[in-house]
Amino acid sequence: MKPALVMNFNFKDRADAGRQIVNTFRTEVSSFDLLIVVLPAAAEIALAFATETQTPMRDLVIGRSVTGVVIPRLTNVSGLNVAVIDDGVETGTTAVAIGAMLRAESVSSATLIVPVCPQLVVPNLLAVYDTVHTVVSPLEPESLRQHYEIN
């Protein structure tokens, strides 16, 4: 008999990840002026926030090109305390680009809130974010797929 491969996922799906984030960081979530939701990946995660806070949300639709990630500029965020919500961080490239855009727009503070973020990537993120909140923090970058039972 072959041994069974048992996978232990951290989250059933992105909606479950959103509920876990809200439950873990409930106090922090209510302290922002604006929540920025990275689409399309974080749409389901943001639904958990929508039921728990009155904080305004803005969508940020990112794109990809042959030269890298394309981050649209957000206006009217100067002086605000903002949080970026995404479905997780693998290498940090997208999250750093979003944080740099927010700093260029003169936000007062920027926080990244994600279900998964590798420990080795956090120092790079802290170059553009004041704080990083994560539920699961593996040591090294890995595919986000292995954290979600349903992708």
C-alpha positions, 0 to 999 in steps of 0.5 A, a space after each residue: 500500500 502506498 503512503 497517502 500524501 496529506 496536505 495541510 492547507 492554511 486556508 480553505 479559500 481566499 474568503 477563509 483567509 479574509 476571515 482569519 485576517 480580520 479575526 487576527 488583526 481586528 483592532 488594526 483593521 479599524 484604524 485605517 483611513 483607507 483600505 486598498 484592495 489588490 484585484 483580482 486576487 484579493 476580492 474575496 479576502 476584502 469581502 470579510 473586511 467589508 462586513 467588519 469595518 466601515 473603512 472606505 475601500 478602493 480597488 487597485 487593479 494591477 497588470 503585468 507586462 514583459 518588463 514587470 508589474 504595472 501599478 496604476 497611480 492612486 490619487 487623493 491618498 496624500 496624508 492618509 493612513 492606508 492598508 493594502 490587502 492582497 492574497 499573499 506575498 511570494 517574492 514581494 515584487 508586486 507589494 514593494 511596487 504598490 508600497 513605492 507608489 503609495 510613498 510617492 503619493 505621500 501617504 502618512 502611513 502604509 501597512 500591508 495585510 496579507 494571509 501569507 508572507 515569507 519571513 525573508 521578504 519582510 525586510 524588503 517590504 519594510 523599506 516601503 511599508 511601516 508595518 506588515 501583518 500576516 497570518 502565516 509566515 514561512 521562512 522562504 518564498 513559496 507558491 501561494 497555491 500551497 496555502 489554499 485548499 481551493 485556488 
